[in-house]
Amino acid sequence: MSIRFGCHGSTWELDYDKETDYLDHIISVVKNSGFKGIDVQVSLLGKFKSAPEQLKEKLDEHGLELAALTLPFSWLGSEESEQERELADYYLSYLLHFPNALLNVAPRVGPNRVNLLTRQREIIQCANSLANRAYDQGIVCSFHPSSPPTSYFRVEEDYTLLFEELDTRYIGYTPDAGHIAFGGMDPVEIVKRYLPIIKHVHFKDASFKPEWKTMGQGEIDFPAIVASLTDYGYNGWIMVEEETKESSANPDNAIMNIGDYVRKELEPIAKGVRL
């Protein structure tokens, strides 16, 4: 099985806490744009939040798969709170309806980077605990760092600690090309360095200023990343998204345009075609 391309829900809604109920529409746009799957933050589930069977039926109707759910966590101590554990366990049960879908673990952005090492280790410990529990149920977890200024894992030193202490027997890594660039790193280099633990991938374009860009118009070498993943034998998902002002104004159009870019520039490489 070769790499498959899908869409992340953040193009439609960046706020992971904003509850919406238009996933039917997102599914239609994703299908019409030529993609094969979706990865959505749980706040986008809407009427499907308590009805995984109905979501499975809707996706099957469109020939799509649920590649992942993205779930944010605060983890303010070295152990999951009771509420966070209950939330995580609910979505682990939810994912049992979707064979091969994973849980994308997204630490929330903190108010600052004070006591950074302590906070990082607390987050890692909680992520390891969650992932171990998920593993026992046959569900893969994957850790997604982000890049706002107060993120706990945003620059190379943060990544070094993260991957020294993350228990990669149970939890993998979701590189996000745009966030890597915003953290002052080279996405191609980071992907190559951590190839053995990559379980899921997010693509959005940026310049190294940094500034968000339309896919294919920034400075990230997506063909090189796809080539590295393909050569290594990665056969999971690459989920595309965009965070420009234009995509915020018209996310449907942004995804249609990204679909054209993926078909022309990335899918051939994923299939082993090199120009």
C-alpha positions in Angstrom: 0.0 0.0 0.0 1.4 3.4 -1.0 1.0 6.7 0.8 -2.5 8.1 0.9 -3.5 11.7 1.0 -6.3 13.2 3.0 -7.4 16.5 4.7 -7.2 17.8 8.2 -10.2 19.8 9.5 -8.1 22.8 10.6 -8.5 24.4 7.2 -12.2 24.9 8.1 -11.7 25.6 11.8 -8.4 26.4 13.6 -9.9 26.6 17.1 -9.8 23.1 18.5 -12.4 24.0 21.1 -15.0 25.4 18.8 -17.9 23.0 18.4 -19.3 22.8 14.9 -21.7 20.6 13.0 -20.9 20.7 9.3 -18.8 17.6 9.0 -21.1 16.4 6.2 -20.1 19.4 4.2 -16.4 18.8 4.9 -16.7 15.2 3.8 -18.3 16.2 0.5 -15.5 18.8 -0.2 -12.8 16.3 0.6 -14.3 13.7 -1.7 -14.8 16.2 -4.5 -11.2 17.4 -4.2 -9.9 13.9 -4.8 -8.7 13.0 -1.4 -9.2 9.6 0.4 -9.6 10.4 4.0 -10.0 12.9 6.8 -8.3 13.7 10.1 -10.6 15.9 12.2 -10.3 17.5 15.7 -13.0 16.0 17.8 -14.8 19.4 18.1 -15.7 19.1 14.4 -17.7 15.8 14.9 -21.0 17.6 15.5 -23.9 15.2 15.4 -21.4 12.3 14.9 -19.8 12.9 18.3 -22.0 10.3 19.9 -22.6 8.3 16.8 -19.5 6.7 15.4 -21.5 4.1 13.4 -23.2 7.0 11.5 -19.9 8.6 10.7 -18.6 5.3 9.4 -21.7 5.0 7.2 -21.3 8.6 5.9 -17.6 8.1 5.1 -18.3 4.7 3.4 -21.0 6.4 1.2 -18.2 8.8 0.0 -15.5 6.2 -0.3 -13.5 7.9 2.4 -11.7 6.7 5.6 -11.3 8.2 9.0 -7.5 8.4 9.2 -7.3 9.9 12.6 -9.0 11.9 15.3 -7.0 14.9 16.7 -7.5 15.3 20.4 -6.0 18.2 22.4 -4.7 17.8 26.0 -3.6 20.3 28.7 -2.0 17.7 31.1 -1.2 20.1 34.0 0.5 17.4 36.1 2.5 14.2 35.8 -0.7 12.2 35.6 -3.9 12.6 33.5 -6.7 14.2 35.3 -9.8 12.1 35.8 -11.7 14.2 33.2 -8.9 13.9 30.7 -8.6 10.2 31.1 -12.4 9.8 30.6 -12.2 12.0 27.5 -9.4 10.0 26.1 -11.0 6.7 26.8 -14.2 7.8 25.2 -12.4 8.6 21.9 -10.3 5.4 22.1 -13.6 3.5 22.2 -14.8 5.7 19.3 -11.8 4.7 17.2 -12.6 1.0 17.6 -15.3 1.6 15.0 -12.6 2.6 12.5 -9.9 0.0 11.9 -6.4 1.5 11.3 -7.5 5.0 12.4 -5.2 6.5 15.0 -5.4 9.1 17.8 -3.4 12.2 17.0 -2.3 13.6 20.4 -2.0 17.4 20.4 -0.7 19.1 23.6 -2.3 22.5 24.1 -0.3 25.6 23.9 0.7 26.9 27.3 0.4 30.4 28.7 4.2 30.7 28.6 7.4 28.5 28.7 8.1 29.0 32.4 9.3 25.8 34.1 9.7 24.4 30.6 11.5 21.2 31.4 9.1 20.2 34.1 6.1 20.9 31.9 7.6 19.0 29.0 8.3 16.0 31.1 4.8 16.0 32.6 3.3 16.1 29.1 5.5 13.3 27.9 4.7 11.2 30.9 0.9 11.6 30.3 1.3 11.0 26.6 3.2 7.8 27.3 0.5 6.6 29.8 -2.3 7.3 27.3 -0.5 5.6 24.5 0.2 2.5 26.5 -3.5 2.2 27.3 -4.4 2.7 23.7 -1.9 0.1 22.6 -3.6 -2.5 24.7 -6.7 -1.8 22.7 -4.9 -2.0 19.3 -5.0 1.7 18.7 -1.9 3.7 17.7 -1.3 7.2 19.1 0.9 9.8 17.5 2.3 13.0 19.1 1.8 16.3 17.2 4.0 19.2 18.3 3.0 22.7 17.3 4.8 26.1 16.9 3.1 29.1 18.6 5.6 31.0 20.7 4.4 29.5 24.0 4.2 25.9 22.7 6.1 23.4 24.9 7.6 21.6 21.9 8.5 24.0 19.1 12.3 24.2 18.5 15.0 21.7 17.9 16.0 21.4 21.6 12.4 20.6 22.5 12.3 17.9 19.9 15.5 16.4 21.1 14.1 16.0 24.6 10.7 14.8 23.3 12.1 12.0 21.3 14.6 10.9 24.0 11.7 10.5 26.5 8.7 9.6 24.4 8.0 5.9 24.6 8.0 5.1 20.9 7.1 1.5 21.5 3.6 2.8 22.0 3.4 6.3 20.5 4.7 7.7 17.2 5.3 11.1 15.8 3.2 13.3 13.5 5.5 15.7 11.8 3.7 18.9 10.7 5.8 20.5 8.0 4.5 24.0 8.6 5.0 23.9 12.4 8.5 22.5 11.9 9.4 25.5 9.7 7.8 27.9 12.2 10.1 26.4 14.8 13.1 27.3 12.8 13.9 23.8 11.6 14.1 22.2 8.1 11.1 20.0 7.6 13.0 17.7 5.2 15.8 17.2 7.7 13.4 16.6 10.6 11.4 14.0 8.7 14.5 12.2 7.6 15.9 12.1 11.2 12.7 10.7 12.7 11.5 8.4 9.9 11.4 5.2 12.1 8.8 6.7 14.4 6.6 8.6 12.0 3.0 7.2 12.1 1.1 10.1 10.5 2.0 13.3 8.6 0.5 16.8 8.3 1.4 19.1 5.4 0.8 22.9 5.3 3.1 25.4 3.5 5.1 28.2 4.9 8.1 30.5 4.3 11.0 30.5 6.7 10.2 34.2 7.7 7.9 32.5 9.0 4.6 33.1 7.2 1.8 30.7 6.2 1.6 30.2 2.5 -0.6 28.5 -0.1 0.5 24.9 -0.8 3.3 25.0 -3.3 4.0 28.7 -2.9 6.1 28.5 0.3 9.6 27.3 0.9 8.9 23.8 2.2 10.2 21.1 -0.2 7.2 18.7 -0.1 8.4 16.6 -3.0 11.6 15.8 -1.1 9.6 14.9 2.0 7.3 12.6 0.1 10.4 11.0 -1.6 12.0 10.4 1.8 8.9 8.8 3.2 8.4 6.7 0.1 12.0 5.5 0.0 11.7 4.5 3.7 8.6 2.5 3.1 6.1 4.7 4.9 2.6 3.7 3.9 0.4 5.9 6.1 -1.5 9.1 5.6 -0.4 12.6 4.6 -3.1 15.0 5.7 -3.1 18.4 4.0 -4.3 21.7 5.4 -3.8 25.5 5.0 -3.7 28.4 7.5 -3.5 31.4 5.2 -6.0 34.3 5.3 -7.3 33.2 1.9 -8.0 29.7 3.2 -9.8 31.1 6.3 -12.1 33.1 3.9 -12.7 30.2 1.6 -11.6 26.8 2.9 -13.4 24.8 0.3 -11.6 26.5 -2.5 -8.2 26.1 -0.7 -8.7 22.4 -0.4 -9.7 22.1 -4.1 -6.5 23.9 -5.1 -4.4 21.8 -2.8 -6.0 18.7 -4.4 -4.7 19.9 -7.8 -1.2 20.4 -6.3 -1.1 17.0 -4.7 -2.2 15.2 -7.8 0.4 16.9 -10.0 3.3 17.2 -7.7 3.1 14.7 -4.9 1.1 11.6 -5.9 3.5 10.6 -8.7 6.4 10.6 -6.2 4.4 8.6 -3.7 3.9 6.0 -6.5 7.6 5.9 -7.2 7.7 8.2 -10.2 10.7 10.6 -10.1 11.2 13.3 -12.7 
